[in-house]
Amino acid sequence: MVAAMTGTRRRNYLGGEWSDAADGRGRERHNPADIREVVAVAADSDAKEVRAAVTAVAAGYQEWAERAPEARADVLNRAADILAGRADELARELVQEEGKTLAEALNETRRTPLNLRFYASEALRLTGQTFPTGDGSMVLTTRAPVGVVAAITPWNFPLNIPSRKLAPALAAGNGVVFKPSELTPSTAEALVRALLQAGLPAGAIALVHG
């Protein structure tokens, strides 16, 4: 019998800090192919952490909102490069955590950077519109970030689907509170870390497990 391993601790990211749940609770994620193996122990958050996440992003996303579209696109493209460089490694982790076949996992980890690159290009197309009024004047419209966006994602495509929620929200200059499936905390953390490593301001994102 293979002894169960101690899973990697997966923490929340709140206000620029990695932290456990306030009461210390953790939720184990077992390898679907061998449930004796604990692959991760994630923070088991409650409403306090959610409130803290929303408060932190509401207070901290403005730096990101004020960045030029080209700068936001650069961050998403750099995050895509980071994830592309780790595609094989992330696929193996995804198999262990979620239970996909390796071929399916590789398809997902190779697709996710392409999603980020697509939305990076969309950051450069956030144009307004101009309308004639009929009296010789013009009405101008511009697009602005809405503020804090919640991204709640499922377990079945734990990189692909979050990348298609987080990237467009960030491309538009919003802050994001990301709540991934409790079944896939490790891949969620990998995506957030790639964005932070790429230059996303700490105040622009929060990760809440549980």
C-alpha positions in Angstrom: 0.0 0.0 0.0 1.2 3.5 -0.9 1.2 5.8 2.1 -0.8 8.9 1.8 1.3 12.0 1.2 0.9 15.4 2.8 -0.7 17.7 0.3 0.8 21.0 -0.7 -0.8 23.9 1.2 -2.9 26.1 -1.0 -3.7 29.5 0.5 -5.9 32.4 -0.2 -4.5 35.6 -1.7 -6.0 38.6 0.0 -4.7 42.2 0.0 -1.4 41.1 -1.5 -0.7 38.4 1.1 -0.9 34.6 0.9 -2.9 33.4 3.9 -4.8 30.4 5.4 -8.4 30.6 6.3 -9.0 32.9 9.3 -9.9 29.9 11.5 -7.2 27.7 10.1 -9.6 25.3 8.5 -8.3 23.3 5.5 -10.0 21.1 2.9 -8.1 18.1 1.5 -8.1 17.3 -2.2 -7.4 13.7 -3.0 -6.0 12.2 -6.2 -9.1 10.8 -8.0 -7.0 7.9 -9.2 -5.8 7.0 -5.7 -7.9 8.6 -3.0 -5.3 7.7 -0.4 -3.1 10.4 -1.8 -3.7 13.9 -0.6 -2.4 16.3 -3.4 -3.4 19.6 -1.8 -4.9 21.1 1.4 -6.6 24.3 0.5 -7.9 27.0 2.8 -11.6 26.4 3.6 -12.8 29.9 3.6 -16.1 31.4 4.8 -17.9 34.7 4.4 -15.2 36.6 6.3 -12.6 35.8 3.7 -15.0 36.7 0.9 -15.7 40.1 2.4 -12.0 40.7 3.0 -11.3 39.8 -0.7 -14.0 42.2 -2.1 -12.8 44.9 0.2 -9.1 44.5 -0.7 -9.8 44.4 -4.5 -12.2 47.4 -4.2 -9.5 49.4 -2.5 -6.6 48.2 -4.6 -7.6 47.7 -8.2 -7.5 51.4 -9.2 -3.7 51.3 -10.0 -4.5 48.6 -12.6 -7.6 50.4 -14.0 -5.4 53.5 -14.6 -2.8 51.6 -16.6 -2.7 52.1 -20.3 -4.4 49.3 -22.4 -1.0 48.5 -23.9 0.4 47.9 -20.4 -2.5 45.6 -19.4 -2.0 43.7 -22.6 1.7 43.3 -21.8 0.9 41.7 -18.5 -1.5 39.2 -20.0 1.0 38.3 -22.7 3.8 37.8 -20.1 1.4 35.6 -18.1 0.7 33.6 -21.2 4.5 33.1 -21.7 4.9 31.9 -18.1 2.0 29.4 -18.4 3.2 28.2 -21.8 6.7 27.5 -20.4 5.1 25.4 -17.6 2.5 23.6 -19.8 3.9 20.1 -19.4 4.4 20.5 -15.7 1.0 21.9 -15.1 -0.6 19.2 -17.2 0.9 16.5 -14.9 -0.4 18.5 -11.8 -3.8 18.8 -13.4 -4.0 15.0 -14.0 -3.1 14.4 -10.3 -5.5 16.9 -9.0 -8.5 16.7 -11.3 -8.3 13.2 -13.0 -8.1 14.2 -16.6 -6.0 12.0 -19.0 -2.6 13.5 -19.8 -3.6 14.2 -23.4 -6.7 16.1 -22.3 -4.7 18.0 -19.6 -2.0 19.0 -22.2 -4.7 20.3 -24.5 -6.0 22.5 -21.7 -2.6 23.8 -20.5 -1.6 24.6 -24.1 -4.9 26.3 -24.8 -4.9 28.5 -21.8 -2.0 30.8 -22.9 -3.8 31.3 -26.2 -6.8 32.6 -24.3 -4.7 35.1 -22.4 -3.1 36.3 -25.7 -6.6 36.7 -27.3 -7.8 38.9 -24.4 -4.5 40.8 -24.4 -5.3 41.9 -27.9 -8.9 42.8 -26.9 -7.4 45.3 -24.3 -6.2 47.3 -27.3 -9.7 47.4 -28.8 -11.6 49.0 -25.9 -12.8 51.9 -28.0 -15.7 54.2 -27.5 -18.3 55.4 -30.0 -19.2 58.8 -31.5 -22.8 59.8 -32.4 -24.0 62.8 -34.3 -26.9 64.6 -32.5 -28.4 66.3 -35.5 -27.6 69.8 -34.2 -24.0 69.9 -35.2 -22.6 68.6 -31.9 -21.3 65.2 -31.2 -21.9 62.7 -28.4 -18.8 60.7 -27.3 -18.9 57.5 -25.3 -15.9 55.8 -23.6 -15.5 52.5 -21.9 -14.4 52.3 -18.3 -13.8 49.5 -15.8 -16.9 48.5 -13.8 -14.9 47.8 -10.6 -14.7 44.5 -8.8 -15.7 41.4 -10.8 -16.4 38.0 -9.2 -15.2 34.9 -11.1 -16.6 31.6 -9.8 -15.4 28.7 -11.9 -16.0 24.9 -12.1 -13.7 22.0 -11.7 -13.8 20.4 -15.2 -11.6 23.0 -17.0 -9.8 24.6 -14.1 -7.3 26.6 -16.2 -9.2 27.1 -19.5 -12.4 28.5 -18.0 -10.8 30.7 -15.4 -8.5 32.2 -18.0 -11.6 33.1 -20.1 -13.2 34.9 -17.1 -10.1 36.5 -15.5 -8.4 37.7 -18.6 -11.3 39.7 -20.2 -12.1 41.3 -16.8 -8.4 42.3 -16.3 -8.0 43.4 -19.9 -10.8 46.0 -19.3 -9.0 47.2 -16.2 -11.3 45.6 -13.5 -10.2 44.0 -10.3 -11.1 40.3 -9.8 -12.1 38.2 -6.9 -11.5 34.6 -8.1 -13.3 31.7 -6.4 -12.2 28.4 -8.0 -13.7 25.0 -7.5 -12.7 23.4 -4.2 -11.7 20.4 -6.3 -8.9 22.2 -8.2 -7.1 24.7 -5.8 -3.6 24.0 -7.2 -4.3 24.9 -10.8 -6.2 28.1 -9.6 -3.1 29.1 -7.6 -0.9 28.5 -10.6 -2.9 30.9 -12.7 -2.9 33.7 -10.1 0.8 33.3 -9.5 1.5 33.6 -13.2 -0.5 36.8 -13.4 1.3 38.3 -10.4 4.7 37.2 -11.7 3.8 38.9 -15.0 3.3 42.2 -13.3 -0.4 42.3 -12.2 -0.6 44.6 -9.2 -1.3 42.8 -6.0 -4.4 44.8 -5.4 -6.0 43.9 -8.6 -6.8 40.3 -7.7 -7.9 38.1 -4.8 -8.1 34.3 -4.6 -10.5 32.7 -2.2 -10.6 28.9 -1.8 -13.4 26.9 -0.2 
